[in-house]
Amino acid sequence: VQLQASGGGLVQAGGSLRLSCAASGRTFRTSYMGWFRQAPGKEREFVAVITWSGGSSYYADSVKGRFTISRDNARNTGYLQMNSLKPEDTAVYYCAAARYSSNVEDHQEYHYWGQGTQVTVSS
C-alpha cells in the first residue's frame, strides 16, 4: 500500500485547510486510515482515525469539533478537513494506514505511511 498526502500550506489562524491522502496498491488489506502530526522537537501525535469500511471515526481531544476525517472508497482517498485552525496546529501532517490495530492512537500500530505535508498556521 502506498499513501500520498497533499493539501498542506500556510494559513492564518481561524482559517481552513483540507488534507488528502490518496492510497494505491492493496488497500483492501487496510482497516484504518489515520492522521498524525509532528511539530518540531515534539513526538508524533495522533489526530484522527477512520475505518475504511464502516466509516467510524475518532479524534484527539485537541482537534475534536474542528477537524473532520472522511474517506471516499471509490477514489481510495481519505481527507482531513481542518477548520478554525490555531497556531498550535502547526506541524507536519502524516497519513497512515493499518491492517489491524488494538490502539489506533499509537503510531507504531500503523503499517503504511505517506510522506508528510506541512501545515503552518500564523497568528
The 8 nearest C-alpha neighbors of each residue, nearest first, counted from 0:
[[1, 24, 25, 23, 26, 111, 2, 22],
 [0, 2, 23, 22, 24, 3, 113, 111],
 [1, 3, 113, 22, 21, 112, 20, 4],
 [4, 2, 21, 113, 20, 114, 22, 5],
 [5, 3, 20, 19, 113, 114, 116, 94],
 [6, 4, 19, 18, 7, 116, 20, 3],
 [5, 7, 18, 17, 19, 8, 116, 16],
 [8, 6, 118, 117, 116, 5, 18, 16],
 [9, 7, 118, 117, 119, 10, 6, 16],
 [8, 10, 119, 120, 118, 11, 7, 121],
 [11, 9, 120, 14, 121, 119, 8, 12],
 [12, 10, 121, 120, 14, 122, 13, 9],
 [11, 13, 85, 122, 84, 14, 121, 120],
 [14, 12, 83, 84, 11, 85, 15, 82],
 [13, 15, 12, 83, 84, 11, 10, 82],
 [14, 16, 82, 81, 84, 83, 13, 17],
 [17, 15, 81, 80, 18, 82, 7, 14],
 [18, 16, 80, 79, 81, 6, 19, 78],
 [17, 19, 6, 79, 78, 5, 7, 80],
 [18, 20, 78, 5, 4, 77, 6, 21],
 [21, 19, 4, 77, 3, 76, 78, 2],
 [22, 20, 76, 3, 2, 75, 19, 4],
 [23, 21, 2, 75, 1, 76, 20, 3],
 [24, 22, 1, 0, 26, 2, 25, 21],
 [23, 25, 0, 26, 1, 22, 27, 2],
 [26, 24, 0, 27, 28, 23, 29, 1],
 [25, 27, 28, 29, 24, 0, 23, 22],
 [28, 26, 25, 29, 30, 24, 51, 98],
 [29, 27, 26, 98, 25, 30, 97, 0],
 [30, 28, 98, 97, 27, 26, 31, 96],
 [31, 29, 98, 51, 50, 99, 97, 28],
 [32, 30, 50, 97, 96, 51, 49, 29],
 [33, 31, 96, 49, 48, 95, 50, 97],
 [32, 34, 48, 95, 47, 94, 96, 49],
 [33, 35, 94, 47, 46, 93, 95, 48],
 [36, 34, 45, 46, 93, 44, 92, 94],
 [37, 35, 92, 44, 91, 43, 90, 93],
 [36, 38, 43, 90, 91, 42, 44, 41],
 [37, 39, 90, 41, 40, 91, 89, 36],
 [40, 38, 41, 37, 90, 42, 91, 89],
 [39, 41, 38, 42, 37, 43, 90, 91],
 [42, 40, 38, 39, 37, 43, 44, 36],
 [41, 43, 37, 44, 40, 38, 39, 36],
 [42, 44, 37, 36, 35, 41, 45, 106],
 [45, 43, 36, 35, 37, 42, 46, 106],
 [44, 46, 35, 104, 47, 59, 34, 36],
 [45, 47, 35, 59, 34, 58, 44, 36],
 [48, 46, 58, 34, 33, 57, 59, 45],
 [49, 47, 33, 57, 56, 32, 34, 58],
 [50, 48, 56, 32, 55, 31, 54, 33],
 [49, 51, 31, 54, 55, 52, 30, 53],
 [52, 50, 30, 31, 54, 53, 49, 32],
 [51, 53, 50, 54, 30, 72, 55, 31],
 [54, 52, 55, 50, 51, 49, 56, 30],
 [53, 55, 50, 52, 49, 51, 56, 69],
 [56, 54, 50, 49, 53, 57, 48, 52],
 [57, 55, 49, 48, 54, 50, 58, 68],
 [56, 58, 48, 47, 49, 55, 59, 68],
 [59, 57, 47, 63, 46, 60, 48, 62],
 [58, 60, 46, 61, 62, 47, 63, 45],
 [59, 61, 63, 62, 58, 46, 64, 57],
 [60, 62, 59, 63, 46, 58, 65, 64],
 [63, 61, 65, 60, 66, 59, 64, 58],
 [64, 62, 60, 65, 58, 61, 59, 66],
 [63, 65, 66, 62, 67, 60, 82, 61],
 [66, 64, 82, 62, 63, 83, 81, 67],
 [67, 65, 81, 80, 62, 82, 64, 63],
 [68, 66, 80, 79, 69, 81, 65, 64],
 [69, 67, 79, 78, 80, 47, 66, 49],
 [70, 68, 78, 77, 79, 67, 49, 71],
 [71, 69, 77, 76, 78, 72, 68, 51],
 [70, 72, 76, 74, 73, 75, 77, 69],
 [71, 73, 75, 74, 70, 76, 51, 77],
 [74, 72, 71, 75, 76, 70, 77, 22],
 [73, 75, 76, 72, 71, 21, 22, 70],
 [76, 74, 72, 22, 73, 71, 21, 77],
 [77, 75, 21, 74, 71, 20, 70, 22],
 [76, 78, 70, 20, 19, 69, 71, 21],
 [79, 77, 19, 69, 18, 68, 70, 20],
 [78, 80, 68, 18, 17, 67, 81, 19],
 [81, 79, 17, 67, 66, 16, 78, 68],
 [80, 82, 66, 16, 15, 17, 79, 65],
 [83, 81, 15, 65, 84, 66, 14, 80],
 [84, 82, 13, 14, 65, 15, 85, 12],
 [83, 85, 13, 12, 82, 14, 15, 88],
 [84, 86, 12, 87, 88, 120, 13, 83],
 [87, 85, 120, 88, 89, 121, 122, 12],
 [86, 88, 89, 85, 120, 90, 84, 38],
 [89, 87, 86, 85, 90, 84, 120, 119],
 [90, 88, 119, 87, 118, 120, 86, 38],
 [91, 89, 38, 37, 118, 36, 92, 117],
 [90, 92, 117, 37, 116, 36, 115, 118],
 [91, 93, 36, 115, 116, 35, 90, 117],
 [94, 92, 115, 35, 34, 36, 113, 114],
 [93, 95, 34, 113, 33, 112, 20, 35],
 [94, 96, 112, 33, 111, 32, 113, 34],
 [97, 95, 32, 111, 31, 109, 110, 33],
 [96, 98, 109, 110, 31, 99, 29, 30],
 [99, 97, 29, 30, 28, 31, 96, 110],
 [98, 100, 97, 30, 29, 31, 101, 108],
 [101, 99, 102, 108, 103, 97, 98, 109],
 [100, 102, 103, 99, 108, 105, 104, 97],
 [103, 101, 104, 100, 105, 108, 106, 107],
 [102, 104, 105, 100, 101, 108, 48, 106],
 [105, 103, 45, 102, 106, 46, 47, 48],
 [104, 106, 107, 103, 108, 102, 45, 109],
 [105, 107, 108, 109, 104, 45, 103, 43],
 [106, 108, 105, 109, 110, 104, 103, 102],
 [107, 109, 106, 105, 100, 110, 97, 103],
 [110, 108, 97, 107, 96, 106, 111, 95],
 [109, 111, 97, 96, 108, 98, 112, 95],
 [112, 110, 96, 95, 109, 97, 0, 113],
 [113, 111, 95, 94, 2, 96, 114, 110],
 [112, 114, 2, 3, 94, 4, 93, 95],
 [113, 115, 4, 93, 3, 112, 116, 2],
 [116, 114, 93, 92, 91, 113, 4, 117],
 [115, 117, 7, 92, 91, 5, 4, 118],
 [118, 116, 91, 7, 90, 8, 92, 119],
 [117, 119, 7, 8, 89, 90, 91, 9],
 [120, 118, 89, 9, 8, 10, 121, 117],
 [121, 119, 86, 10, 11, 89, 12, 9],
 [120, 122, 11, 12, 86, 10, 119, 9],
 [121, 12, 86, 11, 120, 85, 13, 10]]
